[in-house]
Amino acid sequence: MNNIKKYPVTYTLLALCILTYIGTTLLFSMDMNAMQGLACGGFNPYYVQVTHQYYRLITANFIHFGLMHIVVNCYSMYNLSCFVEYLMGSKKYLIVILASMLSTTGLPYIAYLLLDIGAHTVSGGVSGIIFGIIGAIGALYLFYPTQLRDIARNLGMNVLLMLFISFIVPTISLSGHVSGMIGGFVSAYIILYITKRKRQKFFYSS
């Protein structure tokens, strides 16, 4: 209970993923195919455009296509999310999560509208948010390089490996991962920049 109160955003994300997976398992099975994933709120840009079901930009972040998929994602998110939520605070961290969530599906949707790519893909999972958290850590490093040097060094190799796997495995959404990272980095950088300016303004005015 203490951890839940300390990291409310992290535990809410985990709960949403787990409850959604239980629901989709009851509807279909522990391992869903693309059409079943689409029926449960998965993201497909062509389908969003035609049906105008824009809620898929959100719901797709929480569906998972198999037990291994959700276990790996939830484990990775827990290890990274608590750390960043602790550093940024829950309110600011929630903004980063929402930005990562929307960019994970929003940027690929814009790419589809402009370039007509990704029309036949169905995607889902919280991994885009995980990459958004990684992007936020990158922004934190830019503001606090000394304190986060070792963490950034170790995380950097893992990020490269994850991006490589995203590139070579056709069932993994590389565009979603990169888009999530962009959203997490940009939103965290803006928040940290504004916070720093406010502190400087307070310091010089006092």
Residue pairs with C-beta under 8 A, 6 or more apart in sequence:
3 11
3 82
4 11
6 86
7 81
7 82
7 85
7 86
7 90
8 90
9 81
9 85
9 90
9 93
9 94
9 97
10 77
10 78
10 81
10 82
10 85
13 77
13 81
13 97
13 126
13 129
14 74
14 77
14 78
16 62
17 62
17 64
17 70
17 73
17 74
17 77
17 126
18 70
18 74
20 40
20 62
20 63
20 64
21 63
21 64
21 70
23 40
24 32
24 36
24 40
24 63
24 64
27 36
27 39
27 40
28 36
28 40
29 36
30 66
30 67
31 65
31 66
31 67
32 40
32 63
32 65
32 66
33 65
34 42
34 122
35 122
37 63
37 65
37 122
37 124
38 44
38 47
38 122
40 59
40 63
40 124
41 55
41 56
41 59
41 60
41 62
41 63
41 124
42 56
42 59
42 60
42 63
42 122
42 123
42 124
43 56
43 57
43 60
43 105
43 108
43 109
43 122
43 123
43 124
43 176
44 56
44 119
44 120
44 121
44 122
44 123
45 108
45 109
45 112
45 113
45 118
45 119
45 121
46 112
46 119
46 120
47 53
47 56
48 54
48 56
48 57
48 109
49 109
49 112
49 113
56 105
57 102
57 105
57 106
57 109
58 101
58 102
58 105
60 104
60 105
60 123
60 124
60 125
61 101
61 104
61 105
61 124
61 125
61 126
61 128
61 129
62 124
62 126
63 124
63 125
64 70
64 73
64 124
64 125
64 126
65 124
65 125
69 125
70 125
73 125
73 126
73 127
73 130
74 126
76 127
76 130
77 126
77 129
77 130
77 133
80 130
80 133
80 134
80 137
81 133
83 137
84 93
84 96
84 133
84 136
84 137
84 140
85 93
87 140
88 96
88 136
88 140
88 188
88 191
92 191
92 195
93 136
95 187
95 191
96 132
96 133
96 136
96 184
96 187
96 188
96 191
97 129
97 132
97 133
99 132
99 183
99 184
99 186
99 187
100 128
100 129
100 131
100 132
100 133
100 135
100 136
100 180
100 181
100 183
100 184
100 187
101 128
101 129
101 132
101 180
101 183
102 183
103 128
103 132
103 179
103 180
103 182
103 183
103 184
104 128
104 129
104 131
104 132
104 176
104 177
104 179
104 180
104 183
105 123
105 128
105 176
105 179
106 179
106 183
107 175
107 179
107 182
107 183
108 118
108 123
108 173
108 175
108 176
108 179
111 117
111 118
111 175
112 118
112 119
118 175
121 173
123 173
123 176
125 173
125 176
127 172
127 173
127 176
127 177
127 180
128 173
128 176
128 177
128 179
128 180
129 180
129 184
130 180
131 162
131 177
131 178
131 180
131 181
131 184
132 180
132 181
132 183
132 184
132 185
132 187
133 184
134 155
134 159
134 181
134 184
135 180
135 181
135 182
135 183
135 184
135 185
135 186
135 188
136 184
136 185
136 187
136 188
137 148
137 151
137 152
137 155
138 152
138 181
138 185
138 188
139 184
139 185
139 186
139 188
139 189
139 192
140 148
140 188
140 192
141 148
141 149
141 151
141 152
142 189
142 192
143 192
143 196
145 152
162 177
163 174
163 177
163 178
165 172
166 172
166 173
166 174
166 177
166 178
167 174
